[in-house]
Amino acid sequence: MEQLVLEQTSPTIAPVTNLLDASSRPIYAVDARRQVVYSNAALSAWLGLEPGRIVGRSVEYHSEPAADALTRHAPAPPLTDLCPPPQALAGAAITGTIGCVGRGGRLVHRRAEFVPLAADGESPSGVLVFLAADDMSPQELAAELSEEPTADELHRAIRRFRREQAAEYAIESLVGESAGMRKVRAQVAAAASSQANVLVRGRRGTGREHIARAIHYKSTDAAGKLVPIDCEVATEESLRRALDSVRDVRDPKQRSTLLLLNLERLPLPLQLQLLPTLADSSLAARCIATITTGSAANGLSEPAQEINSQLLAALSTITIDVPPLAERLDDLPLLAQCFLEAANRGNAKHLGSVRPEALDQLALYRWPGELAELRGVIDAAHAAATTHEITPADLPPVVHHAAKAAAAQRRPPEKIVLDELLESIEREVITRAMTQAGGNKSAAADLLGMTRPRLYRRLVQLGFVKDTAKEAVEDVST
């Protein structure tokens, strides 16, 4: 499709806009500032929004949830559903998908053509977007998935995941399709639908607290309050006040959650004080505790407290082990895309993807800081990027150093063949002796401490001389 110039002030454009207005396909235009400057009636019908609630709105390429309510005093939030990929805004004519939440609350998608708008051969001034007339079926969406997902497919997967997960707290901690993360999500769902106490274990940076909060907010009776206790700084007084705040709640719908963060840091006397409270019928709360594993690798300055076995048993009705990032590198592309889109939010610079070569380098890093470190790396690369995607050059030095170290480790050790090594040494020694003796075999043999016939046999075997009859007679006579 040819590039178009959308000039609202030109009388020659009127027939074009009339055609766009009459089209049954949703069509809209976004300028270089990522603001919607045109939309037709079909788009309004698809989104379920009046034209006045579309034109003039900004669009952003991310999947972060945002309220869409308009108030008299607040500006309209960005329409993340309509944002073209950064590649299109950079001037590439591409195809992809656009999704929105339909009237039934379900996320629906349509195929889209993104046509750059240019003015007199200058840099792109916007994008004209043509959507298909019908929504894509789940089968059509599934059929387009590739073995190595494109940025568009990753973007779609993250948006779908956000819509399906009620708790914003858990998004980074639960993203992933590895077996370990599917198990974690199933356990979170089971914990949210019960009143059992829960123990969440994992390394620092894996998002244990986010998962614990997600369980509370996903619970059907989450009307109660969440009372967090940082066990590392807890005192007898602070623990008593926290327990008193969740006692004697008459309304069962107001059942609260006592969140014990870093339980291994709670002093033993306070553990013993907490233990009988868990069996107290006046405690209208369930307990969710987090424990840090792999403490040596995470640089804790002091040894953790031993956890009382009875307390541990009482809190671990459901135990969720969060796998470290190094054990689920298959999730890395989705996580990187998730953090990239989070960095897009509220940022003047929008990126669309992480280059495969950059993902390869990220996969070589050990990630001692887990998801928190990955997010920091993506944020830094997002700031350093000069194109619409993150390249290896944008990654911080620590990732490059890890890639070089991994490449050096992958180099196989050189195989040593003993016979070949000994032969090469013998060749060098004989060559030096023959040179020193001026080519005289008898003198060379004396230098080497061997008989002339033996030296001659080695010269023939090593290919220094040919075995002629004359030389053979000399050998016999010698």
Secondary structure, DSSP 8 states (H G I E B T S, - for coil): ---B---TT-GGGHHHHHHHHH-SS-EEEEETTSBEEEE-HHHHHHHT--GGGTTT-B--S----------SSS-----GGG---HHHHTT--EEEEEEEE-TTS-EEEEEEEEEEEESTT-SEEEEEEEE-SS---HHHHHHT--SS--HHHHHHHHHHHHHH-S-GGGHHHH---SHHHHHHHHHHHHHHTS---EEEEE-TTS-HHHHHHHHHHHSTTTTS-EEEEETTT--HHHHHHHHHHTBS---GGG-EEEEEESGGGS-HHHHHHHHHHHT-TTB-EEEEEEEE--TGGGT-SS------HHHHHHH-SEEEE---GGG-GGGHHHHHHHHHHHHHTT-S----EE-HHHHHHHHTS--TTHHHHHHHHHHHHHHH--SSEE-GGGS-HHHHHHHHHHHHHHS------HHHHHHHHHHHHHHHHHHHTTT-HHHHHHHHTS-HHHHHHHHHHTTSS---HHHHHHHHH-
